[in-house]
Amino acid sequence: MIRSSARKLILAIIAFALFIVFIWQIIHSVSSADPMNEKEAVEQVEGQYNGEVTEVQLDGDKYKFTLTSELGTHLIYLNRQTAEVIHLEQVASIKDKEDLTDEEIKDIVLKEQDGKVTSITSEGKKDDKKFKVVLEDDLTRYKYSVSAHGEILEIEEEERHHKKPHQTRVSAEHAVEITRAEISGKVDDVEYEEGEEGEPPHFIVEIERGDGMEAEIQIHAISGDVLSISWED
C-alpha cells in the first residue's frame, strides 16, 4: 500500500516536471524568435492598411510608422516581436481635393452634351467654388454651373442667332455689266448691301446717261435679276 502511494507520488512529480519543461520551451521559443526587421514591418503595415509608409522610427521593441492613405494620415505602432499592431491613431483627415483642371471640367460637360467649350470661369472659394462653363453647338448655347467636386448644378440653354454668310454669285463687275445692259451710261458708284429682314442681298448701282439723267438700279446679288430701277428728277 505504501509502495503504491509512493509510486503515484513519483509519477505525479515527473508529470509536473515535464509540464514545467513544456511551458518553458514554449516561452523560450517565443522569446528567442527573431524580431521583425524594418522592411518586413513596412510591407506588413502597407499591405494591411493599403497606404504608403512615409516615416519609420524604432522605439524599443516597437516600430512607429507614419502612413498616408486615401483615408488620411495615421500613426501606427507595431510590436517587433509579435508583429501585432498595438496602437492606431489618425492624425490628419484626407486632404481637400485640388481644384479641377480645365480639361477635367471640359470632360464633365462634354459627357453631357457634344459641342465646343468656349469659356470656363470660376467664382467663390473652396467648397463653395463654382465653375461657369459655356458650351456651344450649331444651334444652341449651353451655360453650365459645375461644383468644385465636379457635380453639374445647373444648365441654361439659349438659342443661337446665326448671321447667314453671304452667298453672292454676282460680283460687283458683273452687276455693272447688268446695269449697262439695261441703261447705257457712266457708272458712278457700286455698293453691296446685305438687305434687311425679308430682303435679299443686292447691289445698288448708280449710273448716269449721256443726257444727264441719273438712275439707281438694284440687282439681286445671287440671281443677278434687276429688282428695281429708280430715276432721279
Secondary structure, DSSP 8 states (H G I E B T S, - for coil): -HHHHHHHHHHHHHHHHHHHHHHHHHHHHHHTS----HHHHHHHHHHHHTSEEEEEEEETTEEEEEEEETTEEEEEEEETTT--EEEEEEEEE--------HHHHHHHHHTT--SEEEEEEEES-GGG-EEEEEEE-SSEEEEEEEETTS-EEEEEEEE----------S-HHHHHHHHHHHS-SEEEEEEEE--STT---EEEEEEE-TTS-EEEEEEETTT--EEEEEE--
